[in-house]
Amino acid sequence: MSTPTFPAHAPLAVQTRGELVESVHYGSLVALDAAGRTVLTRGEPTAPIYPRSALKPLMAVAMVRAGLQLSAEQLALASASHSGSADHRDLAAKILADAGLEPGALRNSTDLPYGVAERREWIEAGNGPTHLAQNCSGKHAAMLATCLLNGWDTETYLRHDHPLPTLIREVVAELTGEPTTVVSTDGCGTEVFALSLASMARAFGTLVTAPAGTAEHQVANAMRTHPEMVAGLGRDVTALMETFPGVLAKDGFEGIQLIALPDGSAVALKISDGGDRARMPAAVPALLALGLDPAKLAAFDNLPVLGGGNPVGTLAGLPFP
């Protein structure tokens, strides 16, 4: 077995407890200005990573280009890693019903709701894992609707040689400016491509600055108009878009965060160990450097670390000089 190549990650966030640094979160980060120029970096943002669910908005662009017509709320869910609330599940089911399909047509993995409160309520009601409750059901419902619209097979829509994944690869390569030749399988069963953080930041900047009427504009506008569908109640991605109207944000499993500002400037990062808690605090110093309001960003950084139920430290992103 060959020795793996490790990206040159750097510290992005630290957790303190009392007077000591208790934990350090390493990763890579890039920030681009409105012209797409790199203005901040940490670690190795040109190294290939799997963007995981941060790819969903780009996949949604491909589906809209293929003729998919959804309401803004439905299109936001198609781009989402939703919490699995009743609203999320019902909207995914409506996308299917509008296409003449039942939830049994879904080929995503089954799971419990992703949101903490949503999962507890679901389990207490005696429910188990389902396709609709899984956080990618909106995307898969949209994929099925796109297939029906174009006369493509709905049984094999996850296969590499199917027309829909083929189109998605082409559109992702166009938007990121990088080839989608390194392919694996995401947790829900769709393809995931190895891309750089820098290329993903460029793609998100393109979405927020796209002209009205384009598929890119439709997806970005839907997500920003309905942030509650992109994640859910109590989720930082939803809260960030609600706090800063016009900002586009999408997380991904294994410590991925993408954020684009209305002018096209953008931040992309990965936490190296895949942990989720440092994702947003690590992004805050870069967002400050790009000009977002420090007072409004305070809720996403310096998160309290508790001891005996009382704050004894913080989890915070490392500031830039």
C-alpha positions in Angstrom: 0.0 0.0 0.0 1.4 3.4 -1.0 1.9 6.1 1.6 -1.0 8.6 1.5 -0.3 12.3 0.7 -1.5 14.6 3.4 -2.6 18.2 2.7 -0.6 20.9 4.5 -3.4 21.8 6.9 -2.9 24.6 9.4 -4.6 25.7 12.7 -8.0 27.3 12.0 -9.7 27.3 15.4 -8.9 26.7 19.0 -10.9 25.7 22.1 -9.8 27.0 25.4 -10.8 25.7 28.9 -9.7 27.9 31.7 -6.2 29.3 30.9 -5.2 26.5 28.5 -5.7 25.7 24.9 -7.6 22.4 25.1 -8.0 21.5 21.4 -6.8 22.8 18.1 -8.8 22.3 14.9 -6.6 22.1 11.8 -7.8 22.6 8.2 -7.5 24.6 5.1 -9.2 27.9 4.1 -9.4 30.3 1.2 -11.1 33.7 0.8 -11.6 35.3 -2.6 -12.5 39.0 -3.3 -15.3 40.0 -5.6 -13.0 39.7 -8.6 -12.1 36.1 -7.7 -8.6 37.0 -6.5 -7.2 35.1 -3.5 -6.9 37.4 -0.5 -6.5 35.0 2.4 -5.3 31.5 2.8 -4.5 29.0 5.5 -3.3 25.5 5.0 -3.5 24.2 1.4 -6.7 25.3 -0.3 -5.6 24.0 -3.7 -5.4 20.4 -2.5 -8.2 18.2 -3.7 -11.0 17.5 -1.2 -14.5 16.1 -1.4 -16.9 19.1 -1.0 -19.6 16.6 0.0 -23.0 18.4 0.4 -21.6 21.8 -0.6 -21.9 20.4 -4.1 -25.7 20.4 -3.9 -26.3 23.9 -5.2 -24.1 23.2 -8.2 -26.0 20.0 -8.8 -29.3 21.9 -8.6 -28.0 24.3 -11.3 -27.5 21.3 -13.6 -31.0 20.2 -13.0 -32.5 23.6 -13.7 -30.5 23.8 -16.9 -32.1 20.4 -17.8 -35.5 22.0 -17.6 -36.5 21.4 -14.0 -39.1 23.9 -12.8 -39.6 24.1 -9.0 -40.9 26.7 -6.7 -38.2 28.7 -4.9 -39.0 26.8 -1.7 -38.6 23.5 -3.5 -35.4 24.5 -5.2 -33.9 25.5 -1.9 -34.8 22.0 -0.6 -33.2 20.4 -3.7 -30.0 22.2 -2.6 -30.3 21.3 1.0 -28.9 19.1 3.8 -32.2 19.6 5.6 -32.9 18.7 9.3 -35.8 16.4 8.5 -38.6 18.4 9.9 -42.2 17.7 8.9 -42.0 20.7 6.5 -38.9 19.3 4.9 -40.3 15.8 4.5 -43.6 17.1 3.2 -41.9 19.4 0.6 -39.7 16.6 -0.6 -42.8 14.4 -1.0 -44.6 17.2 -2.9 -41.7 17.4 -5.4 -42.2 13.7 -6.0 -46.0 13.9 -6.1 -45.9 16.8 -8.6 -43.9 14.5 -10.9 -46.3 11.7 -10.4 -44.0 9.7 -8.1 -44.2 8.1 -4.7 -41.4 8.2 -2.0 -40.6 4.6 -2.9 -38.9 5.9 -6.0 -36.2 7.5 -4.0 -32.8 5.8 -4.1 -31.0 7.8 -1.4 -29.9 6.0 1.7 -32.4 5.8 4.6 -31.7 7.7 7.8 -33.3 9.4 10.8 -33.7 13.2 10.7 -30.4 15.1 10.9 -31.6 17.8 13.2 -31.3 17.1 16.9 -34.8 18.2 17.9 -36.3 16.7 14.7 -34.6 13.4 15.4 -35.8 13.2 19.0 -39.4 14.0 18.0 -39.2 11.4 15.2 -37.9 8.6 17.4 -40.4 9.5 20.2 -43.1 9.0 17.7 -41.9 5.5 17.1 -40.4 6.1 13.6 -37.2 4.6 12.1 -34.9 5.5 9.2 -36.7 6.5 5.9 -35.7 7.9 2.6 -37.7 11.1 3.1 -36.3 11.8 6.6 -32.7 11.5 5.2 -31.2 15.0 4.8 -30.7 14.6 1.0 -34.2 13.6 0.1 -35.0 17.0 -1.5 -32.0 16.6 -3.9 -33.0 13.1 -4.8 -36.6 14.1 -5.3 -35.5 16.8 -7.7 -33.2 14.3 -9.5 -36.1 12.0 -10.1 -38.3 14.9 -11.4 -35.5 15.9 -13.7 -35.2 12.4 -15.1 -39.0 12.2 -15.8 -39.0 15.5 -17.5 -36.2 14.4 -19.9 -37.4 10.8 -20.4 -34.4 9.4 -18.5 -34.6 6.2 -16.5 -35.6 6.7 -12.9 -34.3 3.4 -11.6 -30.7 4.0 -12.5 -30.3 7.7 -11.9 -27.3 7.1 -9.5 -25.2 5.3 -12.1 -22.1 7.0 -13.4 -23.2 6.5 -17.1 -26.7 7.8 -16.6 -27.5 11.1 -18.4 -28.2 13.1 -15.2 -24.9 12.3 -13.4 -23.1 12.9 -16.7 -24.7 16.4 -17.0 -24.0 17.1 -13.3 -20.3 16.3 -13.8 -20.1 18.7 -16.8 -21.8 21.6 -15.0 -19.7 21.2 -11.8 -16.6 21.2 -14.0 -17.8 24.4 -15.7 -18.7 26.2 -12.6 -15.5 25.3 -10.6 -13.1 25.4 -13.5 -11.7 22.0 -12.5 -12.2 18.5 -14.0 -14.5 16.1 -12.2 -12.4 13.1 -13.0 -11.8 11.9 -9.4 -15.2 10.5 -8.4 -16.4 8.6 -5.4 -19.8 8.0 -3.8 -21.4 10.4 -1.2 -23.3 9.2 1.8 -26.6 9.4 0.1 -25.5 7.5 -3.0 -24.9 10.3 -5.5 -21.5 11.0 -7.0 -19.0 13.3 -5.2 -16.0 14.8 -6.9 -12.5 15.7 -5.7 -12.1 19.5 -6.1 -10.1 22.3 -4.5 -11.5 24.7 -1.9 -10.4 27.5 -4.2 -12.5 26.2 -7.1 -15.6 25.8 -4.9 -15.2 29.4 -3.6 -15.1 30.5 -7.3 -18.3 28.5 -8.1 -20.2 30.0 -5.2 -19.1 33.5 -6.1 -20.5 32.8 -9.6 -23.8 31.7 -8.2 -24.4 34.9 -6.2 -23.4 37.2 -9.0 -25.2 35.4 -11.9 -27.7 37.5 -13.9 -31.4 37.1 -13.3 -33.0 34.4 -15.4 -30.0 32.0 -15.2 -30.1 28.7 -13.5 -27.3 29.9 -11.2 -29.3 32.9 -10.1 -32.4 30.8 -9.6 -30.6 28.4 -7.2 -28.8 31.1 -5.2 -32.0 33.2 -4.9 -34.1 30.2 -3.8 -31.5 29.3 -1.1 -31.3 32.9 0.2 -35.0 33.4 0.1 -35.7 30.2 2.0 -32.7 29.5 4.3 -35.0 27.5 6.6 -35.2 24.9 3.8 -31.4 24.8 3.2 -30.7 23.5 6.8 -33.3 24.1 9.5 -34.2 25.6 12.9 -31.1 26.1 15.1 -28.6 25.3 12.3 -25.8 27.8 11.7 -26.1 27.9 7.9 -29.8 28.9 8.1 -29.0 31.5 10.9 -26.1 33.0 8.9 -28.3 33.6 5.8 -31.1 35.0 8.0 -28.7 37.3 9.8 -27.0 38.5 6.5 -29.6 38.7 3.7 -27.9 38.1 0.4 -25.3 35.8 1.8 -25.3 32.3 0.4 -24.1 29.5 2.7 -23.9 25.7 2.5 -22.2 23.2 4.7 -21.1 19.7 4.0 -20.2 16.6 6.0 -16.6 16.1 7.1 -16.1 19.8 8.1 -16.9 21.6 4.8 -18.2 25.2 4.7 -18.9 27.5 1.7 -20.0 31.1 2.1 -20.5 33.7 -0.7 -21.2 37.4 -0.1 -23.6 39.3 -2.4 -20.6 40.9 -4.3 -19.2 37.5 -5.2 -16.4 37.4 -2.6 -16.4 33.9 -1.0 -14.9 31.7 1.7 -14.3 28.0 1.5 -12.9 25.8 4.2 -12.4 22.2 5.4 -11.8 21.1 9.0 -9.1 18.4 8.6 -10.5 15.7 10.9 -14.1 16.1 9.6 -15.4 17.6 12.8 -18.4 19.9 12.6 -18.2 22.2 15.6 -15.3 24.3 14.3 -16.7 24.8 10.9 -18.4 28.2 11.4 -16.1 29.7 14.0 -13.2 29.0 11.6 -15.0 30.9 8.9 -15.7 34.0 11.0 -12.2 35.7 10.8 -12.2 35.5 7.0 -15.8 36.9 6.9 -14.6 39.8 9.1 -11.8 40.4 6.7 -14.3 40.5 3.8 -16.3 43.2 5.6 -19.2 41.6 7.4 -20.5 43.3 10.5 -18.5 42.1 13.6 -21.5 42.6 15.9 -23.7 40.3 13.8 -20.9 37.8 13.4 -20.4 37.5 17.2 -23.1 34.9 17.5 -21.1 32.5 15.2 -17.7 32.7 17.0 -16.3 32.5 20.5 -18.8 29.8 21.2 -19.0 29.0 25.0 -17.3 26.0 26.4 -19.1 24.8 29.5 -17.9 23.5 32.8 -20.5 22.5 35.3 -23.0 24.2 33.1 -21.1 27.5 33.2 -18.9 29.1 30.6 -15.2 28.3 31.3 -13.7 28.8 27.8 -14.5 29.4 24.1 -14.3 27.8 20.7 -13.0 30.5 18.3 -11.6 30.9 14.9 -8.0 32.1 14.7 -7.9 35.8 13.5 -5.9 36.9 10.5 -3.1 39.4 11.1 
